[in-house]
Amino acid sequence: MRERVAERSYFFRQWVRAPLATAAMFPSSDALANGVVRHVAPNMGPVVELGPGTGAVTRRLIARGIAEEQLVLIECNRHFAAQLHDLFPKARIVEGMAEQVGDMPFETAPGVVVSGLPLMSMPNEAVESTLQAAFKVLRPGGFVIQFTYAPRCPVNRSVRKRLGLDSRLQELVWRNFPPARIYQLHRRGG
């Protein structure tokens, strides 16, 4: 319990420092993290996580059966990235922008990209380039799991159309502050 309070306090301080980049005031709740990983199977590794923050979802991915060595964590906040190195020393941690995933080499293509990025506060061009990069590295049939606090899919219809993507609401998580929605983005016909 004490660790969770410290994590929330640390996350809040990062939000105060850079509210647009951090986007949420607190890390994902246990209910949200569990909801996200419910859609990830252990055989989907490697798994890429965009915007892991303090690792709330990352811990659940490991508990779900994804080996730490199979995790690629891309975080633009240098403070969060440093903490992730300490928490998950076997994971591949990249301090940088999410679009970098498209240029990364993978021995085996990822089956899923999990994203906690604040897509609603990003320009459409950045959302589009991030999703292009994610789908560039995903194996056929792979998909993106995106959670949002918005009342609709955080990827607008025009971007989905240009990229040939469909979205599906997977679940609504009421036991999160604020309530969150979990979407799956996948290639049309995939």
Phi and psi restraints in degrees (value plus and minus 20) as a CYANA .aco file:
   2 ARG   PHI     -82.1   -42.1
   2 ARG   PSI     -58.2   -18.2
   3 GLU   PHI     -84.9   -44.9
   3 GLU   PSI     -58.5   -18.5
   4 ARG   PHI     -86.2   -46.2
   4 ARG   PSI     -60.0   -20.0
   5 VAL   PHI     -84.8   -44.8
   5 VAL   PSI     -63.5   -23.5
   6 ALA   PHI     -83.1   -43.1
   6 ALA   PSI     -60.0   -20.0
   7 GLU   PHI     -83.0   -43.0
   7 GLU   PSI     -64.5   -24.5
   8 ARG   PHI     -84.7   -44.7
   8 ARG   PSI     -60.1   -20.1
   9 SER   PHI     -84.4   -44.4
   9 SER   PSI     -65.7   -25.7
  10 TYR   PHI     -81.5   -41.5
  10 TYR   PSI     -65.7   -25.7
  11 PHE   PHI     -81.1   -41.1
  11 PHE   PSI     -64.5   -24.5
  12 PHE   PHI     -80.1   -40.1
  12 PHE   PSI     -62.2   -22.2
  13 ARG   PHI     -82.5   -42.5
  13 ARG   PSI     -56.8   -16.8
  14 GLN   PHI     -88.1   -48.1
  14 GLN   PSI     -56.4   -16.4
  15 TRP   PHI     -83.9   -43.9
  15 TRP   PSI     -63.2   -23.2
  16 VAL   PHI     -81.1   -41.1
  16 VAL   PSI     -60.9   -20.9
  17 ARG   PHI     -85.6   -45.6
  17 ARG   PSI     -59.6   -19.6
  18 ALA   PHI    -168.7  -128.7
  18 ALA   PSI      56.6    96.6
  19 PRO   PHI     -82.5   -42.5
  19 PRO   PSI     -56.5   -16.5
  20 LEU   PHI     -91.6   -51.6
  20 LEU   PSI     -56.2   -16.2
  21 ALA   PHI     -94.8   -54.8
  21 ALA   PSI     -58.4   -18.4
  22 THR   PHI    -102.3   -62.3
  22 THR   PSI     -56.1   -16.1
  23 ALA   PHI      50.3    90.3
  23 ALA   PSI     -61.4   -21.4
  24 ALA   PHI    -128.9   -88.9
  24 ALA   PSI     129.7   169.7
  25 MET   PHI     -99.4   -59.4
  25 MET   PSI     -44.7    -4.7
  26 PHE   PHI    -155.6  -115.6
  26 PHE   PSI     137.0   177.0
  27 PRO   PHI     -86.8   -46.8
  27 PRO   PSI     144.8   184.8
  28 SER   PHI     -77.7   -37.7
  28 SER   PSI     119.1   159.1
  29 SER   PHI     -91.6   -51.6
  29 SER   PSI     146.7   186.7
  30 ASP   PHI     -80.1   -40.1
  30 ASP   PSI     -59.2   -19.2
  31 ALA   PHI     -83.4   -43.4
  31 ALA   PSI     -62.0   -22.0
  32 LEU   PHI     -89.0   -49.0
  32 LEU   PSI     -65.0   -25.0
  33 ALA   PHI     -80.2   -40.2
  33 ALA   PSI     -62.5   -22.5
  34 ASN   PHI     -83.8   -43.8
  34 ASN   PSI     -59.3   -19.3
  35 GLY   PHI     -83.7   -43.7
  35 GLY   PSI     -61.1   -21.1
  36 VAL   PHI     -83.6   -43.6
  36 VAL   PSI     -69.6   -29.6
  37 VAL   PHI     -95.1   -55.1
  37 VAL   PSI     -34.7     5.3
  38 ARG   PHI     -79.2   -39.2
  38 ARG   PSI     -42.4    -2.4
  39 HIS   PHI    -119.6   -79.6
  39 HIS   PSI      -8.4    31.6
  40 VAL   PHI    -141.0  -101.0
  40 VAL   PSI     105.9   145.9
  41 ALA   PHI    -120.6   -80.6
  41 ALA   PSI     129.8   169.8
  42 PRO   PHI     -76.2   -36.2
  42 PRO   PSI     -47.2    -7.2
  43 ASN   PHI    -102.8   -62.8
  43 ASN   PSI     -13.5    26.5
  44 MET   PHI    -108.4   -68.4
  44 MET   PSI     -22.2    17.8
  45 GLY   PHI     -85.8   -45.8
  45 GLY   PSI     134.4   174.4
  46 PRO   PHI     -88.8   -48.8
  46 PRO   PSI     136.8   176.8
  47 VAL   PHI    -138.3   -98.3
  47 VAL   PSI     111.1   151.1
  48 VAL   PHI    -120.4   -80.4
  48 VAL   PSI     114.1   154.1
  49 GLU   PHI    -139.8   -99.8
  49 GLU   PSI     100.3   140.3
  50 LEU   PHI    -116.9   -76.9
  50 LEU   PSI     102.7   142.7
  51 GLY   PHI      52.2    92.2
  51 GLY   PSI      32.4    72.4
  52 PRO   PHI     -90.8   -50.8
  52 PRO   PSI     -33.2     6.8
  53 GLY   PHI      38.5    78.5
  53 GLY   PSI    -140.0  -100.0
  54 THR   PHI    -114.9   -74.9
  54 THR   PSI     -16.2    23.8
  55 GLY   PHI      73.8   113.8
  55 GLY   PSI      -1.5    38.5
  56 ALA   PHI     -79.6   -39.6
  56 ALA   PSI     -66.9   -26.9
  57 VAL   PHI     -94.8   -54.8
  57 VAL   PSI     -56.3   -16.3
  58 THR   PHI     -76.3   -36.3
  58 THR   PSI     -65.6   -25.6
  59 ARG   PHI     -79.4   -39.4
  59 ARG   PSI     -59.7   -19.7
  60 ARG   PHI     -90.8   -50.8
  60 ARG   PSI     -53.3   -13.3
  61 LEU   PHI     -82.0   -42.0
  61 LEU   PSI     -62.4   -22.4
  62 ILE   PHI     -85.3   -45.3
  62 ILE   PSI     -64.2   -24.2
  63 ALA   PHI     -82.6   -42.6
  63 ALA   PSI     -48.0    -8.0
  64 ARG   PHI     -95.8   -55.8
  64 ARG   PSI     -35.1     4.9
  65 GLY   PHI      96.3   136.3
  65 GLY   PSI     -15.8    24.2
  66 ILE   PHI    -101.2   -61.2
  66 ILE   PSI     101.6   141.6
  67 ALA   PHI     -84.7   -44.7
  67 ALA   PSI     121.2   161.2
  68 GLU   PHI     -74.5   -34.5
  68 GLU   PSI     -56.3   -16.3
  69 GLU   PHI     -86.6   -46.6
  69 GLU   PSI     -37.0     3.0
  70 GLN   PHI    -112.6   -72.6
  70 GLN   PSI     -15.3    24.7
  71 LEU   PHI    -120.3   -80.3
  71 LEU   PSI     113.6   153.6
  72 VAL   PHI    -138.7   -98.7
  72 VAL   PSI      93.2   133.2
  73 LEU   PHI    -129.9   -89.9
  73 LEU   PSI      99.7   139.7
  74 ILE   PHI    -133.4   -93.4
  74 ILE   PSI      95.7   135.7
  75 GLU   PHI    -154.2  -114.2
  75 GLU   PSI     107.8   147.8
  76 CYS   PHI    -106.6   -66.6
  76 CYS   PSI     -39.0     1.0
  77 ASN   PHI    -102.6   -62.6
  77 ASN   PSI      95.6   135.6
  78 ARG   PHI     -82.8   -42.8
  78 ARG   PSI     -51.6   -11.6
  79 HIS   PHI     -88.7   -48.7
  79 HIS   PSI     -64.4   -24.4
  80 PHE   PHI     -83.8   -43.8
  80 PHE   PSI     -63.5   -23.5
  81 ALA   PHI     -79.5   -39.5
  81 ALA   PSI     -62.9   -22.9
  82 ALA   PHI     -81.8   -41.8
  82 ALA   PSI     -61.8   -21.8
  83 GLN   PHI     -86.1   -46.1
  83 GLN   PSI     -59.2   -19.2
  84 LEU   PHI     -82.3   -42.3
  84 LEU   PSI     -57.3   -17.3
  85 HIS   PHI     -78.9   -38.9
  85 HIS   PSI     -60.5   -20.5
  86 ASP   PHI     -90.4   -50.4
  86 ASP   PSI     -61.5   -21.5
  87 LEU   PHI     -95.2   -55.2
  87 LEU   PSI     -55.3   -15.3
  88 PHE   PHI    -150.8  -110.8
  88 PHE   PSI      49.4    89.4
  89 PRO   PHI     -84.2   -44.2
  89 PRO   PSI     -41.1    -1.1
  90 LYS   PHI    -109.4   -69.4
  90 LYS   PSI     -33.3     6.7
  91 ALA   PHI     -97.9   -57.9
  91 ALA   PSI     137.6   177.6
  92 ARG   PHI    -110.5   -70.5
  92 ARG   PSI      92.8   132.8
  93 ILE   PHI    -132.3   -92.3
  93 ILE   PSI     107.3   147.3
  94 VAL   PHI    -137.9   -97.9
  94 VAL   PSI     101.4   141.4
  95 GLU   PHI    -109.4   -69.4
  95 GLU   PSI      87.7   127.7
  96 GLY   PHI     150.8   190.8
  96 GLY   PSI    -187.7  -147.7
  97 MET   PHI    -105.7   -65.7
  97 MET   PSI     130.7   170.7
  98 ALA   PHI     -79.4   -39.4
  98 ALA   PSI     -52.5   -12.5
  99 GLU   PHI     -80.7   -40.7
  99 GLU   PSI     -40.3    -0.3
 100 GLN   PHI     -82.1   -42.1
 100 GLN   PSI     -42.3    -2.3
 101 VAL   PHI     -78.1   -38.1
 101 VAL   PSI     -51.9   -11.9
 102 GLY   PHI     -86.0   -46.0
 102 GLY   PSI     -40.0     0.0
 103 ASP   PHI    -123.2   -83.2
 103 ASP   PSI     -15.4    24.6
 104 MET   PHI    -107.2   -67.2
 104 MET   PSI     119.5   159.5
 105 PRO   PHI    -101.9   -61.9
 105 PRO   PSI     119.7   159.7
 106 PHE   PHI    -150.4  -110.4
 106 PHE   PSI     112.6   152.6
 107 GLU   PHI     -85.0   -45.0
 107 GLU   PSI     -63.8   -23.8
 108 THR   PHI    -142.8  -102.8
 108 THR   PSI     112.1   152.1
 109 ALA   PHI     -85.5   -45.5
 109 ALA   PSI     118.6   158.6
 110 PRO   PHI     -82.8   -42.8
 110 PRO   PSI     128.9   168.9
 111 GLY   PHI    -112.7   -72.7
 111 GLY   PSI     -38.9     1.1
 112 VAL   PHI    -174.1  -134.1
 112 VAL   PSI     126.0   166.0
 113 VAL   PHI    -136.5   -96.5
 113 VAL   PSI     105.3   145.3
 114 VAL   PHI    -122.4   -82.4
 114 VAL   PSI     107.8   147.8
 115 SER   PHI    -147.3  -107.3
 115 SER   PSI     108.7   148.7
 116 GLY   PHI    -132.4   -92.4
 116 GLY   PSI      -1.4    38.6
 117 LEU   PHI     -86.1   -46.1
 117 LEU   PSI     126.7   166.7
 118 PRO   PHI    -101.3   -61.3
 118 PRO   PSI      49.4    89.4
 119 LEU   PHI     -78.5   -38.5
 119 LEU   PSI     -53.0   -13.0
 120 MET   PHI     -85.7   -45.7
 120 MET   PSI     -44.1    -4.1
 121 SER   PHI    -118.8   -78.8
 121 SER   PSI     -14.4    25.6
 122 MET   PHI    -121.5   -81.5
 122 MET   PSI     128.3   168.3
 123 PRO   PHI     -83.9   -43.9
 123 PRO   PSI     130.8   170.8
 124 ASN   PHI     -73.5   -33.5
 124 ASN   PSI     -57.4   -17.4
 125 GLU   PHI     -82.4   -42.4
 125 GLU   PSI     -60.3   -20.3
 126 ALA   PHI     -90.0   -50.0
 126 ALA   PSI     -59.6   -19.6
 127 VAL   PHI     -81.9   -41.9
 127 VAL   PSI     -66.2   -26.2
 128 GLU   PHI     -82.9   -42.9
 128 GLU   PSI     -64.9   -24.9
 129 SER   PHI     -87.8   -47.8
 129 SER   PSI     -53.4   -13.4
 130 THR   PHI     -85.2   -45.2
 130 THR   PSI     -66.5   -26.5
 131 LEU   PHI     -88.4   -48.4
 131 LEU   PSI     -57.1   -17.1
 132 GLN   PHI     -78.9   -38.9
 132 GLN   PSI     -65.1   -25.1
 133 ALA   PHI     -83.1   -43.1
 133 ALA   PSI     -62.4   -22.4
 134 ALA   PHI     -83.0   -43.0
 134 ALA   PSI     -67.6   -27.6
 135 PHE   PHI     -92.9   -52.9
 135 PHE   PSI     -38.9     1.1
 136 LYS   PHI     -85.2   -45.2
 136 LYS   PSI     -55.7   -15.7
 137 VAL   PHI    -116.1   -76.1
 137 VAL   PSI     -36.0     4.0
 138 LEU   PHI     -89.8   -49.8
 138 LEU   PSI     125.3   165.3
 139 ARG   PHI     -91.1   -51.1
 139 ARG   PSI     141.6   181.6
 140 PRO   PHI     -75.3   -35.3
 140 PRO   PSI     114.2   154.2
 141 GLY   PHI      65.6   105.6
 141 GLY   PSI     -26.0    14.0
 142 GLY   PHI     -90.7   -50.7
 142 GLY   PSI     141.5   181.5
 143 PHE   PHI    -167.9  -127.9
 143 PHE   PSI     149.1   189.1
 144 VAL   PHI    -129.0   -89.0
 144 VAL   PSI     112.2   152.2
 145 ILE   PHI    -122.5   -82.5
 145 ILE   PSI     101.8   141.8
 146 GLN   PHI    -146.5  -106.5
 146 GLN   PSI     108.4   148.4
 147 PHE   PHI    -127.5   -87.5
 147 PHE   PSI     133.7   173.7
 148 THR   PHI    -169.8  -129.8
 148 THR   PSI     136.5   176.5
 149 TYR   PHI    -119.1   -79.1
 149 TYR   PSI     -20.8    19.2
 150 ALA   PHI     -98.8   -58.8
 150 ALA   PSI     138.5   178.5
 151 PRO   PHI    -101.6   -61.6
 151 PRO   PSI     -14.1    25.9
 152 ARG   PHI    -165.6  -125.6
 152 ARG   PSI     153.2   193.2
 153 CYS   PHI     -78.0   -38.0
 153 CYS   PSI     112.2   152.2
 154 PRO   PHI     -96.1   -56.1
 154 PRO   PSI     -26.0    14.0
 155 VAL   PHI    -126.3   -86.3
 155 VAL   PSI      93.6   133.6
 156 ASN   PHI     -88.5   -48.5
 156 ASN   PSI     142.3   182.3
 157 ARG   PHI     -77.8   -37.8
 157 ARG   PSI     -59.9   -19.9
 158 SER   PHI     -85.8   -45.8
 158 SER   PSI     -59.3   -19.3
 159 VAL   PHI     -87.0   -47.0
 159 VAL   PSI     -64.2   -24.2
 160 ARG   PHI     -80.1   -40.1
 160 ARG   PSI     -61.0   -21.0
 161 LYS   PHI     -84.9   -44.9
 161 LYS   PSI     -67.2   -27.2
 162 ARG   PHI     -79.6   -39.6
 162 ARG   PSI     -55.3   -15.3
 163 LEU   PHI    -111.6   -71.6
 163 LEU   PSI     -24.0    16.0
 164 GLY   PHI      48.7    88.7
 164 GLY   PSI      21.3    61.3
 165 LEU   PHI    -134.3   -94.3
 165 LEU   PSI     129.2   169.2
 166 ASP   PHI    -134.9   -94.9
 166 ASP   PSI     136.0   176.0
 167 SER   PHI    -145.8  -105.8
 167 SER   PSI     131.4   171.4
 168 ARG   PHI    -161.5  -121.5
 168 ARG   PSI     107.0   147.0
 169 LEU   PHI     -90.3   -50.3
 169 LEU   PSI     100.8   140.8
 170 GLN   PHI    -108.1   -68.1
 170 GLN   PSI     -63.1   -23.1
 171 GLU   PHI    -188.4  -148.4
 171 GLU   PSI     140.5   180.5
 172 LEU   PHI    -130.7   -90.7
 172 LEU   PSI     107.2   147.2
 173 VAL   PHI    -127.8   -87.8
 173 VAL   PSI      81.3   121.3
 174 TRP   PHI     -95.1   -55.1
 174 TRP   PSI     -49.4    -9.4
 175 ARG   PHI    -105.8   -65.8
 175 ARG   PSI      25.4    65.4
 176 ASN   PHI    -156.7  -116.7
 176 ASN   PSI     130.6   170.6
 177 PHE   PHI    -135.6   -95.6
 177 PHE   PSI      96.5   136.5
 178 PRO   PHI     -93.3   -53.3
 178 PRO   PSI     148.4   188.4
 179 PRO   PHI     -74.0   -34.0
 179 PRO   PSI     126.6   166.6
 180 ALA   PHI    -146.6  -106.6
 180 ALA   PSI     136.1   176.1
 181 ARG   PHI    -137.2   -97.2
 181 ARG   PSI     122.7   162.7
 182 ILE   PHI    -133.5   -93.5
 182 ILE   PSI     102.4   142.4
 183 TYR   PHI    -133.8   -93.8
 183 TYR   PSI     129.8   169.8
 184 GLN   PHI    -130.0   -90.0
 184 GLN   PSI     110.0   150.0
 185 LEU   PHI    -130.6   -90.6
 185 LEU   PSI     109.0   149.0
 186 HIS   PHI    -164.0  -124.0
 186 HIS   PSI     139.6   179.6
 187 ARG   PHI     -85.9   -45.9
 187 ARG   PSI     121.8   161.8
 188 ARG   PHI     -77.4   -37.4
 188 ARG   PSI     112.6   152.6
 189 GLY   PHI      61.1   101.1
 189 GLY   PSI     -20.9    19.1
